[in-house]
Amino acid sequence: MTKAVNKKDGVQDSDVIIIGAGIGGLSFALALHKEGVRCRIVEAAPEIRPLGVGLNLLPHAMSALNQLGVAEELEKKGVATQEVCFYTHNGQLVNSEPRGRFAGYELPQLSIHRADLHEVLLGAVRERLGPDAVELGHRCTRVEDKGDVVEIHLEDADRKPLASLRGSIAVACDGVRSVVRTHMHPAEAVPRYEGTMQYRGTTRWKPFLTGGSMVYLGTHETGKLVIYPIRNDIDDEGHQLINWVVEISRPSEMLLRDWNRPSSVEEFIDNFKDCAFDWLDVPAIMRSADSIFEYPMVDQDPLPFWSQGRVTLLGDAAHPMMPRGSNGSAHAIIDAITLAGLLADHSDPVAALKEYEEKRLEVTGKVVLANRQISPDAILRVVEERTGGKPFNTIEDVLSKEEFEQWQARYRKVAGFAKEDLRR
């Protein structure tokens, strides 16, 4: 193996081994390819299947994806978010704000099916790095740092040992249940459960509001809904695929359930029985869902370090955060671009991993904590506390426009998509 992962010194096969072919791992492979650094990607799943539901790509994520040359293709598949609207559980509008290009950003905010994002990234990796760039059915069981190289111990889908791989460094992109993170931080292996459960579904429905609106409705104490379109014109009648997420307080034993367990609308529909509004019939759209899954709302406290010798963490393996504020995927992609640039420029890969940690650990840790308390929709809890959950006469009696804007601006700054920061 080479002494360093440096495109100027010449890179040999397996210098960078990427563990996991999710959004972070694939983005990292594309970023390395752009920098001229070779890599190998191992993925535990024996096949790539369309998983998940919708997510939002905020302008900082789209800026990073644009650097990887896939933003234009993603725009063809997703829905450009025009506005975000905040409603009480009673259906009263608290405020709304434009997003993406409608707010003056150079790039859009994009609502998209996770499977569509993954498909675009995987297609780009196979086109640029080769059709066999992602080695499926290779589950990492352990990473061993041997001083001058790392050895990746692997098994197949049937838990039978595979030949190990050696590389200059290993980057764990293996998600919230990261094997590498567990070995590196065994005391941090159990996720932190906030006490709320998410129920996620998609429904084929006619466009609502602007056709590019994202709505936050209510709080998790009484039942919170986040809803937005993720695909346009899915049939001849102009319907959209609508992604919706319900968040409700649930006891701690819910954490023991499967993280991808099929669920039923009966688990939460009573919380929304009075939410048939003139702009959207919420109970009807829920009952018309193609499928519903439940997920516990978990994250983990920020880690003291990510990098240990020739091994580091990236994305959810490094900083799992609750899915509020649309920042999990964004920061995985930004991690990827940051680390690839440092590996290309450094003569010492170990030093590159340390600098990556210095640049990204504190930043992402602040987002993890912000998502617990000051996410964009948490302003609705302020309104509910001040009104006791009762309707208001005018929102100005409860919350000023300036206070609302300050709340949203604070989160944009912490999360890294304030307009002035992206222009630098």
N, C-alpha and C positions, 0 to 999 in steps of 0.2 A: 504493500500500500504506500501511497505517497505520504510525505511528512505533513503536508498541508492540503487543505481543500482550496485551491487557488487557481482560477482560470488562467492566470498569467504563467504559472509554473507547470501547467499540464495536469489534467485530472484523469485518473484511471477509473475503471469500472468499480462500483460499490463504494466509492469514497463517501457518499452520503446515502444512508439507508433510512427511508421514510417508513415508519410503522403506522399504517392506517391510510386508507384511500377515501376518506370523507372529504368534506369541503376544505378543511385546513390542509390535509395531506396533498390533495390534488393541486391546490393553489400554490403550495410550497414547491411541488415538482415543476409547475409552470414557471415560477419565479426563478428557480435554479436553472432551468433550461434557458431562460432569457439571459441569465448572467454567464452562460457557458459552462455551468457546473453540472457534471453528470450525477445521476442518482438511481437508486432502485426503490421500488415501492412494494411493500408486502401488505396484504390485506387478509384479515381473518375470514371474511365471508367467502364461501365457495362460488358465489355468483353475485353480480350486481343487480339488485332489484330496486324498483322505485319505492322509496320509503319516505315517511313523513308527510307533512301537509304544507301549509304556507309559511312564508317568512318574509320579512322586509329587508331590503338592501338600502340603507341610508346613503346619503351622498359620499361619506368617507369610504364606505364599502364599494360603491360604484367607482370611485376614483381609483381604488386599488385594483379592482377588476378591469378597469380601463387600461391600466398599466400592463396587465396580463393579456390584453388584446381580446377579451371576450365580452366586453360591455355591450357592444352593438348587437351581438347575437342574443344576449339576455334580454335586451329591450324588445326583441321580436316575440319573446315568449311570455313576458310578464306584463303587468299593468302599471303604468306610471301613476303614482299616488299624487292626487291634486291637492288634497286637504286632509287634515286630521281633525275630527270633531269629538268633543267631550260632552257627554250627556249624563244627567243623573239617572238613577234607576226609575224615576218617574217619567223619563223621556224629555226632560227640560234641557235645552242647550245651555251649557256653561260657557263655552267659547269654541272657536275653531281657528286653525292657522293653516296657511298654505305650506306645501312641502315640495322639495326637489326643485325642478325648474320653475314651478309655479311660485316658489319663494325666492327666485333669483340665483339658485345654484347653477353651476355649469352642467351638472349631470342630474339625472332624475333620481327620485326615490322610487324604488321598484318593488312592487309586491309580486311574489312569484312562488310557484310550487317548489318545495325543496328538491323534488325529483328532477324538475326542469333545470335548476341550477346545477345539480350534480351531473346531469347528463351533458350539459355544455362543457363543464370542466373536464369530465372524463373523456369526452370526444376530443377536446383540445390536447389533452395529455397523450392520447393514443395517436393522434395525428402528428404531433411534434416529436414525441419521444419514441414512438413505435407502437404497434398494436399489442405487443406483449409487455408494455411498460409496467402494468399493474399485475403483480403475481397474486392471483386469488387463491383462497384456501391455505394461506400461510399465516397462522396465528402465532404471534410472538408470546412466548412464555417467560422469557427472561433476557435481559441485556447484560452482558459481562464486559466491563471495561478492563482491558488487558494492558493498559498503559500507552502503547503506541497504536493500538487498534481497538475496536469494539467487536464483540461477537454476539450475534443475534440468534438465540435459540428458538426454534420453530416447531410447530406441529400442524398436522392437517385437520380437516373438519371432523375426522373420526378420532382425534387426539393421538394419532400415531406420529412419532418423531420424524421430522424432516431434516435434511442437511442444514446445518447452521450457516449463517452468512457472516462475513467479516467486512468491516468498513472503517473509514477514518472516524466517522461520527455516526450517531444514531439520533434521530429526531422522532419523538413519540407524538403522533397525531391520532392516538387511539381513543380519544373521546373521554367522556365523563367517568367511565369505568376503566380508565387507563391502567393496564398492567404495569407499565413502567412507573407511573406516578405512585402506585401502591407499593412497589419495591423501594422507591426513592423516599417516600413519606408514609411508612406503614401506619402511623398514628392518624393519618388524614384519610384513611381508606373509606370510612363511612360518610356518605353525603349528609349535608345539613338539610333537614326537612323543615320548611317554614310553617307547615300546618295547613297548607292549601293544596287542593288538587286541581289539575287542569283537565278539561274534557275538550277534545279537539275534533272538529268535523269539517267536511266540505259538502256544499249543496249547490246544485245547478239551479240558478235563479236569475231573474231579470235584474238588470242594473238598478241600484238604489242611489239616491242623492245625485252626485255628479257622475256616477259610473267609475269614479276614481277616488272615492272617499274611503277613508279608514275611520272607524268609529270605536271609541271607548265608551262603555255604558256601565255605570254603577261601580260598586266596590265588592271585594271578595267576601266581606262579611254578610252581605245580602245576596250576592251573586253578581260577578263582573263578566261582561261580555266584551270581547274585541273581535271586530268583524271587518273584512275587506275582500275585494275581488283579487284573484290571482291568475286568472286566464280570461281572455276576451273571446267573444264570438265562438263559443264551443259547439253551437248548432246553427241551423238556418234561421232560427228565431231570435238570434242575437243574445242568447243567455250568456252569463258569465259563470265561472266556477268561483263560488264564494267560500272563502276560508273563515271559519269562526272558532273562537276559543272562549270557553267558560272557565272561570276561576272561582272556586268556592272553598271556604274553610272546611277542613276535614280533620279527624283525629289522627294521631301519629301512627297508628297501626296501618294506615293506608299506605305508608312507605313500603311495607312488606309486599305489596302487590307488584305484579309485573309492570315494568315501565312502558309497555306497549300493549296493555290489555284492552281488548275490545270492550266497549261499554254500551250503555243504553241511554236514550234521552230521558228515561224515567228517573235517572239518577239526579237530575237537576232541573227538569222542566217546570216544576212547581215554583221555583224561584223567579220564573219569567212569565208566569201565566197572565200577568197584567201588562205585558210589554208588546202589545199589538199597536204600533204607532202608524200614523199616516204615511211616514217615509219608509217603514219596514215592519212587517209582521214577524216579530222575532220568534214566537212559538212555532209558527208555520215553517219558517226556514229551518229551524232545528229538527222538527219532525220529518222533514224531507231530506235529511242528510243521507249521503251515499253510505257512510260508515262513521262510527264514533270511537275514539280511543281515549284512554285516560293516562295521564302522566303525573307523578308527584312533582310538586314545585320544589326543586332542590338546587343548592349550589354548594360551594365549599369556601371556607375562609381563605383569604389570600395566603399563599405559601411564602415561607422565608426565602426559598431559592427554587429555581427551575433546573439549573445546570449543575451537573456533577461530572467533572472530567470531560469525557467525550460524549456525554449523553445530555439531552435537554428535552423539554416539554413544549408543546405548541397547541394553541386553540383550547378546546374544552379539557384536554389533558392537563393544561397549565392553569387555566382560570375558568372553571365551570361557573356560569352565572345563570340566574333565573331569567327565563325568557320574557323579560319586560324591557321595553325601550329598544328592542331590535338590534342588539349589539353583539350577540354571541358569534355569529358567523362573520360579522364585520371585523372583529378583533382577531379572529383566527386568520383571516386573509391578510390583515395588516402585519400580524406576526410573521407570516410567510414571506412577505416582501422584504421586511426588515432583516430577517435572518439570512435570506438568500444574498442580499447585498453585502452584508458583513462577511459571509463566508467567501464571497468572490474577491473581496478586497484584502482580507487578512492573510498573512503568511502562516499564522498559527490558528488552527480551527478551535482549539480550546479557548483561546483568548476571544475569538469571535463569539462563541457561545456565551461567555461571561458578559461581553458587551451587549449582546442581544438581551440578556436578562436585565442588565442595568437600564436599557432603554424601554423595556416593555413590562416588567413585573409591577412596578409601582403604578404605572398608568392603568393597566387592566385591573389591578386590585381596587383602585378607586371606582371603576365602573361596577365591579361586583358589589361593592358596598352601596353605591348609588342606586342600583336596581332594587335594593331592599327597602329604601326609604324615599328616594326623590325621583323615581321613574316618572315619565311624563303623565301617566294616568293617576298617579298618587295625589294629584291636585283634587281629584274627585272625593277623596277621603276628607280633605280639608272642608270641602263644601258640605259633605254629609254631616261632619261633626258640628259645623256651625248652624245647620238647619235642623238637626235632629232627624234627618231623613225625610222631612216634610217639604212640599213644594214651596218655592219662593215666589214673590211677586215680580221682582226684577233681580237679575244676577248681581247688579251693582250694589244691592243691599247686602250681599254676602261676600262677594269677591270682586275686587277691582280688576280692570283690564291690565293695569300695570303689574299687579301681583301675579296674575296668570302668566304674563309674558316673562317676568323675572324667574318664575319657577321653571318654565320651559327653557329659557336661555341658560340657566344654571346647569341643567342636565346636558344640553348640547355641548357646553364647555367641558364638562367632566368626561363625557363620552367621546369627544374628539371630532364632532361634526359642526362646530360653530363655523359660520360662513367665513369669518375673517381668518380662522386657522387653516382652512382648506385652501385659501388663496395664497398662502405663504409658499 
